[in-house]
Amino acid sequence: MFSLPGMEKLFLIGAGGFIGACLRYMVSSQVPRIKNIPAGTLTVNLLGTIVLAFLTFSSEPQSMVYLVNIGILGSFTTFSTFAYETFKLLEEGQNFSFFLNIFLNVALCLAGVSIAYLAQGL
């Protein structure tokens, strides 16, 4: 099995993190809020989850795990932004949007993983 030295792993993760953060900004800034729901964050989390699931259920080289899974997708998806935006909805008294945002993020991302898992068998 091929094993990367420590600095190469860190370089791949860092390069991927740069790419993922830029992609997250480009995608999420283009998606408008929908009925108070921060759809940009939902979009990047859903896309990132689906891509990560497809890659995880396939047999990708270990170097790709560091670059794509940890680096790109780790910085593309964003739990902290999801948590902050969800808290802001609660703070603003948007109770329905608060619960809907939680439900949509969790349900759609789990559905994305399920679809990726099932697609691997095709």
C-alpha positions as CSV (number, residue, x, y, z in Angstrom):
1,M,0.0,0.0,0.0
2,F,1.3,3.5,-0.9
3,S,1.8,5.8,2.1
4,L,2.4,9.5,1.8
5,P,5.0,11.2,4.1
6,G,3.6,13.7,6.6
7,M,4.4,16.9,4.8
8,E,2.9,15.6,1.5
9,K,-0.3,14.8,3.4
10,L,-0.4,18.3,4.9
11,F,0.3,19.9,1.5
12,L,-2.6,18.0,-0.1
13,I,-5.0,18.9,2.7
14,G,-3.9,22.5,2.6
15,A,-4.2,22.8,-1.2
16,G,-7.6,21.1,-1.0
17,G,-8.7,23.3,1.8
18,F,-7.9,26.4,-0.3
19,I,-9.9,25.1,-3.3
20,G,-12.8,24.0,-1.1
21,A,-13.1,27.3,0.7
22,C,-13.0,29.2,-2.6
23,L,-15.7,26.9,-4.1
24,R,-17.9,27.3,-1.0
25,Y,-17.8,31.0,-1.3
26,M,-18.5,31.0,-5.0
27,V,-21.4,28.5,-4.7
28,S,-23.0,29.8,-1.5
29,S,-22.9,33.4,-2.5
30,Q,-24.8,32.7,-5.7
31,V,-27.7,30.9,-3.9
32,P,-30.3,33.2,-2.4
33,R,-32.1,32.7,0.8
34,I,-35.5,30.9,0.4
35,K,-38.2,31.9,2.9
36,N,-35.5,32.8,5.5
37,I,-33.7,29.5,4.9
38,P,-29.9,30.0,4.2
39,A,-30.1,28.0,1.0
40,G,-26.4,28.6,0.1
41,T,-25.2,26.7,3.1
42,L,-27.7,24.0,2.5
43,T,-26.5,23.7,-1.1
44,V,-22.8,23.4,-0.3
45,N,-23.5,20.9,2.6
46,L,-25.8,18.8,0.3
47,L,-23.4,18.8,-2.6
48,G,-20.4,18.1,-0.4
49,T,-22.2,15.3,1.3
50,I,-23.1,13.6,-1.9
51,V,-19.6,13.9,-3.4
52,L,-18.0,12.7,-0.2
53,A,-20.4,9.7,0.0
54,F,-19.7,8.7,-3.7
55,L,-16.0,8.9,-3.0
56,T,-16.2,7.1,0.3
57,F,-18.2,4.2,-1.2
58,S,-15.7,3.9,-4.1
59,S,-12.1,2.8,-4.0
60,E,-10.1,6.0,-4.4
61,P,-6.4,6.3,-3.9
62,Q,-5.3,7.4,-0.4
63,S,-3.7,10.6,-1.8
64,M,-7.2,11.6,-3.0
65,V,-8.6,11.2,0.5
66,Y,-6.3,13.9,1.7
67,L,-6.8,16.2,-1.2
68,V,-10.5,15.8,-1.8
69,N,-12.2,14.3,1.2
70,I,-10.3,16.1,4.0
71,G,-9.1,19.2,2.1
72,I,-11.6,20.2,-0.6
73,L,-14.8,18.7,0.9
74,G,-13.8,19.5,4.5
75,S,-13.6,23.2,3.7
76,F,-16.4,23.2,1.1
77,T,-19.0,21.9,3.6
78,T,-19.6,23.9,6.7
79,F,-21.2,22.7,9.9
80,S,-20.1,25.9,11.8
81,T,-21.9,28.2,9.3
82,F,-25.0,25.9,9.4
83,A,-25.0,26.1,13.3
84,Y,-24.5,29.9,13.3
85,E,-27.2,30.6,10.7
86,T,-29.6,28.2,12.4
87,F,-29.0,30.0,15.7
88,K,-29.6,33.4,14.1
89,L,-33.0,32.2,12.9
90,L,-33.9,31.2,16.4
91,E,-32.6,34.5,17.8
92,E,-34.7,36.4,15.2
93,G,-37.8,34.6,16.3
94,Q,-38.0,32.6,13.0
95,N,-39.0,29.4,14.8
96,F,-40.5,27.6,11.8
97,S,-37.4,28.5,9.6
98,F,-35.2,27.4,12.5
99,F,-36.7,23.9,12.6
100,L,-37.1,23.7,8.8
101,N,-33.4,24.5,8.3
102,I,-32.3,21.8,10.7
103,F,-34.7,19.3,9.1
104,L,-33.7,20.1,5.5
105,N,-29.9,20.0,6.2
106,V,-30.1,16.6,8.1
107,A,-32.8,14.9,5.9
108,L,-31.4,16.0,2.5
109,C,-27.8,15.2,3.4
110,L,-28.8,11.7,4.7
111,A,-30.8,11.2,1.5
112,G,-27.8,12.2,-0.5
113,V,-25.6,9.6,1.3
114,S,-28.3,7.0,0.7
115,I,-28.5,7.8,-3.0
116,A,-24.7,7.6,-3.3
117,Y,-24.7,4.3,-1.5
118,L,-27.4,2.8,-3.7
119,A,-25.8,4.2,-6.9
120,Q,-22.6,2.3,-6.1
121,G,-24.5,-0.9,-6.7
122,L,-25.6,0.1,-10.2
